Amino acid sequence: MSFKTRAFLRQWNVALVLALPAVAGAWQSQPAPPRAVIVVQPPANARFQQTVRENQVRDQLQKNQVEEQLRQGRADAMRRPYAAGTVHAARLDQTDQAQRELYRVRQQDLLDRYQSAVAPPVVHSGKAPASSRSAD
C-alpha cells in the first residue's frame, strides 16, 4: 500500500470513530412514539351495578354509624348511676371498648367486601412461597 492509501484509510477510520458517537447520540435523543392508551368503558349495566353497590355500602355505613351513636348514648346513660362504683364502671368500660371494636370491625368488613366485589381478581402464580424456616 502506498503512503497516500494508508493516510486515506487512517483519515477514514478517524472520521468514522468521531462520527459514531454523534450518530448514536442523535439516535438516542429521538423521542419514542407515545404508547397508545386504551380506555375501556364498562357497559352501562356494569356502571349501574357499581353505582348501586356504592349506594348500598354508603347506606350501610351510615346505618352502622347511627346505631353506634345510639349505642354510645345508651352506654353513657347506663354509666351515670354507676359512676361511683369502680367495679361496675370498669365492666361498663370493658363492654364499651368491646362494642367499639365490634363496630370498627363491622365497618372494615363492609368496606373489604365492597372492595373485593369491585376490584379485579388477583392472579396468583402457581408457585408456592418458599418456607422461611430451615430444616434443622
DSSP file (Angstrom, degrees, kcal/mol; ACC not computed):
  #  RESIDUE AA STRUCTURE BP1 BP2  ACC     N-H-->O    O-->H-N    N-H-->O    O-->H-N    TCO  KAPPA ALPHA  PHI   PSI    X-CA   Y-CA   Z-CA
    1    1 A M              0   0    0      0, 0.0     2,-0.1     0, 0.0     0, 0.0   0.000 360.0 360.0 360.0 144.7    0.0    0.0    0.0
    2    2 A S     >  -     0   0    0      1,-0.1     4,-2.2     4,-0.0     5,-0.2  -0.383 360.0-108.4 -85.5 167.6    1.2    3.4   -0.7
    3    3 A F  H  > S+     0   0    0      1,-0.2     4,-2.2     2,-0.2     5,-0.2   0.864 118.7  53.4 -63.4 -37.1    1.5    6.2    1.8
    4    4 A K  H  > S+     0   0    0      2,-0.2     4,-2.3     1,-0.2    -1,-0.2   0.884 108.1  49.8 -67.1 -39.6   -1.5    8.0    0.3
    5    5 A T  H  > S+     0   0    0      2,-0.2     4,-2.5     1,-0.2    -2,-0.2   0.923 112.0  47.5 -66.6 -43.5   -3.7    5.0    0.6
    6    6 A R  H  X S+     0   0    0     -4,-2.2     4,-2.5     1,-0.2    -2,-0.2   0.900 112.1  49.9 -64.9 -39.5   -2.7    4.4    4.2
    7    7 A A  H  X S+     0   0    0     -4,-2.2     4,-2.4     2,-0.2    -1,-0.2   0.897 110.8  50.0 -65.1 -39.8   -3.3    8.1    5.1
    8    8 A F  H  X S+     0   0    0     -4,-2.3     4,-2.4     2,-0.2    -2,-0.2   0.927 112.3  46.6 -64.6 -44.4   -6.7    8.0    3.4
    9    9 A L  H  X S+     0   0    0     -4,-2.5     4,-2.6     2,-0.2    -2,-0.2   0.888 111.7  51.7 -64.7 -38.8   -7.7    4.8    5.4
   10   10 A R  H  X S+     0   0    0     -4,-2.5     4,-2.3     2,-0.2    -1,-0.2   0.916 111.6  46.7 -64.1 -42.6   -6.4    6.4    8.6
   11   11 A Q  H  X S+     0   0    0     -4,-2.4     4,-2.7     2,-0.2    -2,-0.2   0.898 111.2  52.2 -65.4 -39.4   -8.4    9.5    8.0
   12   12 A W  H  X S+     0   0    0     -4,-2.4     4,-2.3     2,-0.2    -2,-0.2   0.917 110.1  48.2 -62.9 -43.9  -11.5    7.4    7.1
   13   13 A N  H  X S+     0   0    0     -4,-2.6     4,-2.6     2,-0.2    -2,-0.2   0.907 112.3  48.8 -63.0 -42.8  -11.1    5.5   10.4
   14   14 A V  H  X S+     0   0    0     -4,-2.3     4,-2.3     2,-0.2    -2,-0.2   0.918 111.8  49.0 -64.3 -43.2  -10.7    8.7   12.4
   15   15 A A  H  X S+     0   0    0     -4,-2.7     4,-1.8     1,-0.2    -2,-0.2   0.898 112.5  48.5 -63.7 -39.6  -13.8   10.2   10.7
   16   16 A L  H  X S+     0   0    0     -4,-2.3     4,-1.9     2,-0.2    -2,-0.2   0.912 111.1  49.5 -66.3 -43.2  -15.8    7.0   11.4
   17   17 A V  H  < S+     0   0    0     -4,-2.6    -2,-0.2     1,-0.2    -1,-0.2   0.881 114.3  45.5 -64.8 -37.6  -14.7    7.0   15.1
   18   18 A L  H  X S+     0   0    0     -4,-2.3     4,-0.7    -5,-0.2    -1,-0.2   0.810 113.5  49.9 -74.6 -29.3  -15.7   10.6   15.5
   19   19 A A  H  X S+     0   0    0     -4,-1.8     4,-2.4    -5,-0.2     5,-0.2   0.798  95.9  70.7 -81.2 -28.7  -19.0   10.2   13.7
   20   20 A L  H  X S+     0   0    0     -4,-1.9     4,-2.8     1,-0.2     5,-0.2   0.922  98.1  46.7 -59.2 -48.8  -20.2    7.2   15.7
   21   21 A P  H  > S+     0   0    0      0, 0.0     4,-2.7     0, 0.0    -1,-0.2   0.894 113.0  50.7 -62.1 -36.1  -20.9    9.0   19.0
   22   22 A A  H  X S+     0   0    0     -4,-0.7     4,-2.1     2,-0.2    -2,-0.2   0.917 112.9  45.1 -66.3 -41.8  -22.7   11.8   17.2
   23   23 A V  H  X S+     0   0    0     -4,-2.4     4,-2.3     2,-0.2    -1,-0.2   0.915 114.2  49.2 -67.2 -42.7  -24.9    9.4   15.3
   24   24 A A  H  X S+     0   0    0     -4,-2.8     4,-2.3    -5,-0.2    -2,-0.2   0.912 111.7  49.0 -64.2 -41.7  -25.6    7.3   18.4
   25   25 A G  H  X S+     0   0    0     -4,-2.7     4,-1.7    -5,-0.2    -1,-0.2   0.898 111.8  48.4 -64.5 -40.3  -26.5   10.5   20.4
   26   26 A A  H  X S+     0   0    0     -4,-2.1     4,-0.6     2,-0.2    -1,-0.2   0.877 111.8  50.2 -66.9 -37.0  -28.8   11.7   17.7
   27   27 A W  H >< S+     0   0    0     -4,-2.3     3,-0.6     1,-0.2    -2,-0.2   0.903 113.0  45.5 -68.0 -40.9  -30.5    8.3   17.5
   28   28 A Q  H 3< S+     0   0    0     -4,-2.3    -1,-0.2     1,-0.2    -2,-0.2   0.784 105.6  60.7 -74.5 -26.2  -31.0    8.1   21.3
   29   29 A S  H 3< S+     0   0    0     -4,-1.7    -1,-0.2    -5,-0.2    -2,-0.2   0.631  78.7 103.2 -78.6 -11.3  -32.3   11.7   21.6
   30   30 A Q  S << S-     0   0    0     -3,-0.6     2,-0.1    -4,-0.6    -3,-0.0  -0.563  80.3-117.8 -71.3 128.9  -35.2   10.9   19.3
   31   31 A P        -     0   0    0      0, 0.0    -1,-0.1     0, 0.0    -2,-0.1  -0.400  24.9-115.9 -69.4 143.0  -38.4   10.6   21.4
   32   32 A A        -     0   0    0      1,-0.1     3,-0.1    -2,-0.1    -3,-0.0  -0.494  39.0 -97.5 -72.7 145.6  -40.1    7.2   21.4
   33   33 A P        -     0   0    0      0, 0.0    -1,-0.1     0, 0.0     2,-0.0  -0.391  49.0 -99.9 -62.9 142.3  -43.6    7.3   19.9
   34   34 A P        -     0   0    0      0, 0.0     2,-0.2     0, 0.0     3,-0.0  -0.326  37.4-112.1 -65.8 144.4  -46.2    7.5   22.7
   35   35 A R        -     0   0    0      1,-0.1     2,-0.3    -3,-0.1    -3,-0.0  -0.480  33.3-107.2 -74.6 146.5  -47.9    4.3   23.6
   36   36 A A        -     0   0    0     -2,-0.2     2,-0.6     1,-0.0    -1,-0.1  -0.582  28.8-147.7 -74.4 132.4  -51.5    4.0   22.8
   37   37 A V        -     0   0    0     -2,-0.3     2,-0.7     2,-0.0    -1,-0.0  -0.907   8.2-156.3-103.9 121.4  -53.7    4.2   25.9
   38   38 A I        -     0   0    0     -2,-0.6     2,-0.6     2,-0.0    -2,-0.0  -0.875   5.0-165.6-102.7 119.4  -56.8    2.1   25.6
   39   39 A V        -     0   0    0     -2,-0.7     2,-0.7     2,-0.0    -2,-0.0  -0.915   5.7-160.7-105.8 116.6  -59.7    3.3   27.8
   40   40 A V        -     0   0    0     -2,-0.6    -2,-0.0     0, 0.0     0, 0.0  -0.870   6.9-148.5-102.1 118.6  -62.4    0.7   28.1
   41   41 A Q        -     0   0    0     -2,-0.7     3,-0.1     1,-0.0    -2,-0.0  -0.718  21.1-124.0 -83.1 127.2  -65.7    2.0   29.2
   42   42 A P        -     0   0    0      0, 0.0     5,-0.1     0, 0.0    -1,-0.0  -0.363  39.0 -90.0 -66.6 153.2  -67.6   -0.6   31.2
   43   43 A P     >  -     0   0    0      0, 0.0     4,-2.2     0, 0.0     3,-0.4  -0.202  37.0-108.9 -60.6 157.7  -71.1   -1.4   29.9
   44   44 A A  H  > S+     0   0    0      1,-0.2     4,-2.4     2,-0.2     5,-0.2   0.852 119.3  56.2 -57.8 -36.5  -73.9    0.7   31.2
   45   45 A N  H  > S+     0   0    0      2,-0.2     4,-2.4     1,-0.2    -1,-0.2   0.905 107.5  48.0 -63.3 -42.3  -75.2   -2.2   33.2
   46   46 A A  H  > S+     0   0    0     -3,-0.4     4,-2.4     2,-0.2    -2,-0.2   0.901 111.8  49.7 -66.8 -40.7  -71.9   -2.7   35.0
   47   47 A R  H  X S+     0   0    0     -4,-2.2     4,-2.3     2,-0.2    -2,-0.2   0.901 111.3  49.8 -63.8 -39.8  -71.7    1.0   35.8
   48   48 A F  H  X S+     0   0    0     -4,-2.4     4,-2.4    -5,-0.2    -2,-0.2   0.923 110.7  49.0 -63.7 -44.2  -75.3    0.9   37.1
   49   49 A Q  H  X S+     0   0    0     -4,-2.4     4,-2.6     1,-0.2    -2,-0.2   0.892 111.0  50.2 -63.1 -39.9  -74.5   -2.1   39.3
   50   50 A Q  H  X S+     0   0    0     -4,-2.4     4,-2.6     2,-0.2    -1,-0.2   0.908 110.5  49.7 -65.5 -40.9  -71.3   -0.4   40.7
   51   51 A T  H  X S+     0   0    0     -4,-2.3     4,-2.3     2,-0.2    -2,-0.2   0.902 110.8  49.9 -63.5 -40.6  -73.3    2.7   41.5
   52   52 A V  H  X S+     0   0    0     -4,-2.4     4,-2.5     2,-0.2    -2,-0.2   0.933 111.3  48.7 -63.2 -45.4  -76.0    0.5   43.3
   53   53 A R  H  X S+     0   0    0     -4,-2.6     4,-2.6     1,-0.2    -2,-0.2   0.914 110.7  50.9 -61.2 -42.8  -73.2   -1.2   45.3
   54   54 A E  H  X S+     0   0    0     -4,-2.6     4,-2.6     1,-0.2    -1,-0.2   0.919 111.6  47.4 -60.8 -43.6  -71.6    2.1   46.2
   55   55 A N  H  X S+     0   0    0     -4,-2.3     4,-2.6     2,-0.2    -1,-0.2   0.890 111.4  50.9 -65.8 -38.9  -75.0    3.4   47.4
   56   56 A Q  H  X S+     0   0    0     -4,-2.5     4,-2.5     2,-0.2    -2,-0.2   0.919 112.3  46.4 -63.7 -43.1  -75.7    0.2   49.4
   57   57 A V  H  X S+     0   0    0     -4,-2.6     4,-2.7     2,-0.2    -2,-0.2   0.929 113.0  49.2 -65.5 -44.6  -72.3    0.4   51.1
   58   58 A R  H  X S+     0   0    0     -4,-2.6     4,-2.3    -5,-0.2    -2,-0.2   0.920 112.6  48.2 -60.6 -44.0  -72.7    4.1   51.9
   59   59 A D  H  X S+     0   0    0     -4,-2.6     4,-2.5     1,-0.2    -1,-0.2   0.913 112.6  48.2 -62.8 -42.8  -76.2    3.5   53.3
   60   60 A Q  H  X S+     0   0    0     -4,-2.5     4,-2.8     2,-0.2    -2,-0.2   0.899 110.5  51.3 -66.6 -39.6  -75.0    0.6   55.4
   61   61 A L  H  X S+     0   0    0     -4,-2.7     4,-2.0     2,-0.2    -1,-0.2   0.913 112.4  46.5 -62.1 -42.2  -72.0    2.6   56.7
   62   62 A Q  H  X S+     0   0    0     -4,-2.3     4,-2.4     2,-0.2    -2,-0.2   0.897 111.9  50.9 -66.8 -40.1  -74.4    5.4   57.7
   63   63 A K  H  X S+     0   0    0     -4,-2.5     4,-2.5     1,-0.2    -2,-0.2   0.931 110.9  48.5 -62.2 -45.5  -76.8    3.0   59.3
   64   64 A N  H  X S+     0   0    0     -4,-2.8     4,-2.3     1,-0.2    -1,-0.2   0.886 110.5  52.1 -61.3 -38.4  -74.0    1.4   61.3
   65   65 A Q  H  X S+     0   0    0     -4,-2.0     4,-2.3     2,-0.2    -2,-0.2   0.915 110.0  47.5 -65.6 -42.9  -72.8    4.9   62.4
   66   66 A V  H  X S+     0   0    0     -4,-2.4     4,-2.3     2,-0.2    -2,-0.2   0.922 112.1  50.3 -64.2 -43.1  -76.3    5.9   63.6
   67   67 A E  H  X S+     0   0    0     -4,-2.5     4,-2.5     1,-0.2    -2,-0.2   0.896 110.4  50.5 -61.4 -39.5  -76.6    2.6   65.5
   68   68 A E  H  X S+     0   0    0     -4,-2.3     4,-2.5     2,-0.2    -1,-0.2   0.898 109.3  50.4 -66.1 -40.1  -73.2    3.2   67.1
   69   69 A Q  H  X S+     0   0    0     -4,-2.3     4,-1.9     2,-0.2    -2,-0.2   0.903 111.9  48.0 -64.7 -40.0  -74.1    6.7   68.2
   70   70 A L  H  X S+     0   0    0     -4,-2.3     4,-2.4     2,-0.2    -2,-0.2   0.909 111.6  50.3 -64.8 -41.7  -77.4    5.3   69.7
   71   71 A R  H  X S+     0   0    0     -4,-2.5     4,-2.6     1,-0.2    -2,-0.2   0.905 109.2  51.0 -63.4 -41.2  -75.4    2.6   71.5
   72   72 A Q  H  X S+     0   0    0     -4,-2.5     4,-2.4     2,-0.2    -1,-0.2   0.888 109.2  51.5 -64.2 -37.9  -72.9    5.1   72.9
   73   73 A G  H  X S+     0   0    0     -4,-1.9     4,-2.1     2,-0.2    -2,-0.2   0.920 111.3  46.8 -63.2 -43.9  -75.8    7.2   74.2
   74   74 A R  H  X S+     0   0    0     -4,-2.4     4,-2.2     2,-0.2    -2,-0.2   0.900 111.7  51.5 -64.7 -39.9  -77.3    4.2   75.9
   75   75 A A  H  X S+     0   0    0     -4,-2.6     4,-1.8     1,-0.2    -2,-0.2   0.902 109.7  49.3 -64.4 -40.8  -73.9    3.3   77.4
   76   76 A D  H  X S+     0   0    0     -4,-2.4     4,-1.3     1,-0.2    -1,-0.2   0.894 110.7  50.7 -64.5 -39.0  -73.4    6.8   78.7
   77   77 A A  H  < S+     0   0    0     -4,-2.1    -2,-0.2     1,-0.2    -1,-0.2   0.876 111.9  47.4 -66.5 -36.8  -76.9    6.7   80.3
   78   78 A M  H  X S+     0   0    0     -4,-2.2     4,-0.6     1,-0.2    -1,-0.2   0.825 108.5  55.9 -70.8 -31.3  -76.1    3.3   81.9
   79   79 A R  H  < S+     0   0    0     -4,-1.8     3,-0.5     1,-0.2    -1,-0.2   0.797  90.6  74.2 -73.7 -29.4  -72.8    4.6   83.2
   80   80 A R  T >< S+     0   0    0     -4,-1.3     3,-1.3     1,-0.2     4,-0.2   0.907  96.6  44.9 -56.2 -50.0  -74.2    7.6   85.1
   81   81 A P  T 34 S+     0   0    0      0, 0.0     3,-0.3     0, 0.0    -1,-0.2   0.805 117.7  46.0 -67.1 -24.5  -75.7    5.7   88.1
   82   82 A Y  T 3< S+     0   0    0     -4,-0.6     7,-0.4    -3,-0.5    -2,-0.2   0.178  76.3 111.6-102.1  17.7  -72.6    3.5   88.4
   83   83 A A  S <  S+     0   0    0     -3,-1.3    -1,-0.2     1,-0.2    -3,-0.1   0.843  80.3  47.2 -61.4 -33.9  -70.0    6.3   88.2
   84   84 A A  S    S+     0   0    0     -3,-0.3     2,-0.6    -4,-0.2    -1,-0.2   0.842  95.4  81.3 -78.5 -32.9  -69.0    6.0   91.8
   85   85 A G     >  -     0   0    0      1,-0.2     4,-2.2    -4,-0.2     5,-0.2  -0.642  62.0-164.4 -79.5 114.7  -68.7    2.2   91.7
   86   86 A T  H  > S+     0   0    0     -2,-0.6     4,-2.3     2,-0.2     5,-0.2   0.841  86.2  53.7 -69.8 -33.5  -65.3    1.3   90.3
   87   87 A V  H  > S+     0   0    0      2,-0.2     4,-2.0     1,-0.2    -1,-0.2   0.947 113.8  41.0 -67.0 -48.0  -66.2   -2.4   89.6
   88   88 A H  H  > S+     0   0    0      1,-0.2     4,-2.6     2,-0.2    -2,-0.2   0.905 115.1  51.6 -66.8 -40.8  -69.3   -1.6   87.6
   89   89 A A  H  X S+     0   0    0     -4,-2.2     4,-2.4    -7,-0.4    -1,-0.2   0.901 109.4  50.3 -63.1 -40.5  -67.6    1.3   85.8
   90   90 A A  H  X S+     0   0    0     -4,-2.3     4,-2.4     2,-0.2    -1,-0.2   0.913 111.6  47.9 -64.7 -41.8  -64.7   -0.9   84.8
   91   91 A R  H  X S+     0   0    0     -4,-2.0     4,-2.5     1,-0.2    -2,-0.2   0.908 111.9  49.5 -65.9 -40.9  -67.1   -3.6   83.5
   92   92 A L  H  X S+     0   0    0     -4,-2.6     4,-2.6     2,-0.2    -1,-0.2   0.891 110.3  51.3 -64.6 -38.2  -69.0   -1.0   81.6
   93   93 A D  H  X S+     0   0    0     -4,-2.4     4,-2.6     2,-0.2    -2,-0.2   0.907 110.5  48.7 -63.6 -42.1  -65.7    0.4   80.1
   94   94 A Q  H  X S+     0   0    0     -4,-2.4     4,-2.4     2,-0.2    -2,-0.2   0.924 113.0  47.1 -63.8 -43.5  -64.7   -3.1   79.0
   95   95 A T  H  X S+     0   0    0     -4,-2.5     4,-2.4     2,-0.2    -2,-0.2   0.917 112.6  49.6 -63.1 -43.1  -68.1   -3.7   77.4
   96   96 A D  H  X S+     0   0    0     -4,-2.6     4,-2.4     1,-0.2    -2,-0.2   0.905 110.5  50.2 -63.3 -41.9  -68.0   -0.3   75.7
   97   97 A Q  H  X S+     0   0    0     -4,-2.6     4,-2.2     2,-0.2    -1,-0.2   0.913 111.1  49.0 -63.6 -42.3  -64.5   -1.0   74.4
   98   98 A A  H  X S+     0   0    0     -4,-2.4     4,-2.4     1,-0.2    -2,-0.2   0.900 111.3  49.9 -64.1 -40.4  -65.6   -4.4   73.0
   99   99 A Q  H  X S+     0   0    0     -4,-2.4     4,-2.4     2,-0.2    -2,-0.2   0.895 110.1  50.4 -65.9 -39.2  -68.6   -2.8   71.4
  100  100 A R  H  X S+     0   0    0     -4,-2.4     4,-2.5     2,-0.2    -2,-0.2   0.908 111.2  48.7 -64.1 -40.8  -66.4   -0.1   69.8
  101  101 A E  H  X S+     0   0    0     -4,-2.2     4,-2.6     2,-0.2    -2,-0.2   0.902 110.4  51.3 -65.7 -40.2  -64.1   -2.7   68.4
  102  102 A L  H  X S+     0   0    0     -4,-2.4     4,-2.5     2,-0.2    -2,-0.2   0.910 110.3  49.6 -61.7 -42.3  -67.1   -4.7   67.1
  103  103 A Y  H  X S+     0   0    0     -4,-2.4     4,-2.4     2,-0.2    -2,-0.2   0.930 111.4  48.6 -60.8 -46.5  -68.3   -1.5   65.3
  104  104 A R  H  X S+     0   0    0     -4,-2.5     4,-2.4     1,-0.2    -2,-0.2   0.915 112.5  48.1 -61.4 -43.3  -64.9   -0.9   63.8
  105  105 A V  H  X S+     0   0    0     -4,-2.6     4,-2.7     2,-0.2    -1,-0.2   0.897 110.6  51.4 -65.9 -40.5  -64.6   -4.5   62.6
  106  106 A R  H  X S+     0   0    0     -4,-2.5     4,-2.2     2,-0.2    -1,-0.2   0.922 111.6  46.9 -62.2 -43.4  -68.1   -4.4   61.1
  107  107 A Q  H  X S+     0   0    0     -4,-2.4     4,-2.2     2,-0.2    -2,-0.2   0.926 114.1  47.2 -64.2 -43.8  -67.3   -1.2   59.2
  108  108 A Q  H  X S+     0   0    0     -4,-2.4     4,-2.7     1,-0.2    -2,-0.2   0.893 111.0  52.0 -66.2 -39.0  -64.0   -2.6   58.0
  109  109 A D  H  X S+     0   0    0     -4,-2.7     4,-2.7     2,-0.2     5,-0.2   0.908 108.7  51.0 -62.8 -42.1  -65.6   -5.9   56.9
  110  110 A L  H  X S+     0   0    0     -4,-2.2     4,-2.0     1,-0.2    -2,-0.2   0.924 112.8  45.4 -61.6 -44.4  -68.2   -4.0   54.9
  111  111 A L  H  X S+     0   0    0     -4,-2.2     4,-2.7     2,-0.2    -2,-0.2   0.900 112.7  51.1 -66.4 -40.1  -65.5   -1.9   53.1
  112  112 A D  H  X S+     0   0    0     -4,-2.7     4,-2.6     2,-0.2    -2,-0.2   0.911 110.0  48.9 -64.4 -42.2  -63.4   -5.0   52.5
  113  113 A R  H  X S+     0   0    0     -4,-2.7     4,-1.6     2,-0.2    -1,-0.2   0.905 112.7  48.4 -64.3 -39.5  -66.4   -6.9   51.0
  114  114 A Y  H  X S+     0   0    0     -4,-2.0     4,-1.8    -5,-0.2     5,-0.2   0.935 112.0  49.3 -63.7 -45.1  -67.2   -4.0   48.8
  115  115 A Q  H  X S+     0   0    0     -4,-2.7     4,-3.1     1,-0.2    -2,-0.2   0.900 110.6  49.5 -62.8 -41.2  -63.5   -3.7   47.7
  116  116 A S  H  < S+     0   0    0     -4,-2.6    -1,-0.2     1,-0.2    -2,-0.2   0.810 111.3  50.2 -69.7 -27.5  -63.3   -7.4   46.8
  117  117 A A  H  < S+     0   0    0     -4,-1.6    -1,-0.2    -5,-0.2    -2,-0.2   0.820 119.9  35.6 -76.3 -30.7  -66.5   -7.2   44.8
  118  118 A V  H  < S+     0   0    0     -4,-1.8    -2,-0.2    -5,-0.1    -3,-0.2   0.838 100.4  85.6 -91.4 -37.2  -65.3   -4.1   42.8
  119  119 A A  S  < S-     0   0    0     -4,-3.1     3,-0.1    -5,-0.2     0, 0.0  -0.278  87.6-103.2 -69.0 149.8  -61.6   -4.9   42.5
  120  120 A P        -     0   0    0      0, 0.0    -1,-0.1     0, 0.0    -2,-0.1  -0.382  50.4 -88.2 -67.4 152.8  -60.4   -7.0   39.6
  121  121 A P        -     0   0    0      0, 0.0     2,-0.5     0, 0.0    -4,-0.0  -0.302  39.9-121.7 -64.4 146.3  -59.5  -10.6   40.6
  122  122 A V        -     0   0    0     -3,-0.1     2,-0.6     1,-0.0    -3,-0.0  -0.768  19.5-147.1 -90.7 129.2  -55.9  -11.2   41.8
  123  123 A V        -     0   0    0     -2,-0.5     2,-0.3     0, 0.0    -1,-0.0  -0.868  13.5-160.4-100.3 119.7  -54.0  -13.8   39.8
  124  124 A H        -     0   0    0     -2,-0.6     2,-0.0     1,-0.1    -2,-0.0  -0.743  20.8-113.3 -98.5 147.1  -51.5  -15.7   41.9
  125  125 A S        -     0   0    0     -2,-0.3    -1,-0.1     1,-0.1     0, 0.0  -0.350  25.4-116.7 -72.5 160.8  -48.6  -17.6   40.4
  126  126 A G  S    S+     0   0    0      2,-0.1     2,-0.3    -2,-0.0    -1,-0.1   0.575  85.1 102.1 -74.7  -9.6  -48.6  -21.4   40.6
  127  127 A K  S    S-     0   0    0      1,-0.0    -2,-0.1     3,-0.0     3,-0.0  -0.553  71.1-131.3 -79.9 138.2  -45.5  -21.4   42.7
  128  128 A A        -     0   0    0     -2,-0.3     3,-0.1     1,-0.1    -2,-0.1  -0.647  34.2 -99.7 -82.8 144.8  -45.9  -21.9   46.5
  129  129 A P        -     0   0    0      0, 0.0     2,-0.1     0, 0.0    -1,-0.1  -0.358  42.6-105.1 -65.1 145.0  -44.0  -19.4   48.6
  130  130 A A        -     0   0    0      1,-0.1     2,-0.2     2,-0.0    -3,-0.0  -0.423  36.5-107.2 -71.0 143.5  -40.7  -20.7   50.0
  131  131 A S        -     0   0    0      1,-0.1    -1,-0.1    -2,-0.1    -3,-0.0  -0.483  17.2-150.6 -72.3 138.6  -40.6  -21.6   53.6
  132  132 A S  S    S+     0   0    0     -2,-0.2     2,-0.3     2,-0.1    -1,-0.1   0.587  73.8  84.7 -86.2  -9.1  -38.7  -19.2   55.8
  133  133 A R  S    S-     0   0    0      2,-0.0     2,-0.3     1,-0.0    -2,-0.1  -0.692  74.8-134.0 -93.2 145.6  -37.7  -21.9   58.3
  134  134 A S        -     0   0    0     -2,-0.3     2,-1.6     1,-0.0    -2,-0.1  -0.708  22.6-114.8 -94.3 150.6  -34.8  -24.1   57.8
  135  135 A A              0   0    0     -2,-0.3    -1,-0.0     1,-0.2    -2,-0.0  -0.638 360.0 360.0 -85.4  84.8  -35.0  -27.8   58.2
  136  136 A D              0   0    0     -2,-1.6    -1,-0.2     0, 0.0    -2,-0.0   0.424 360.0 360.0 -90.8 360.0  -32.7  -28.2   61.3
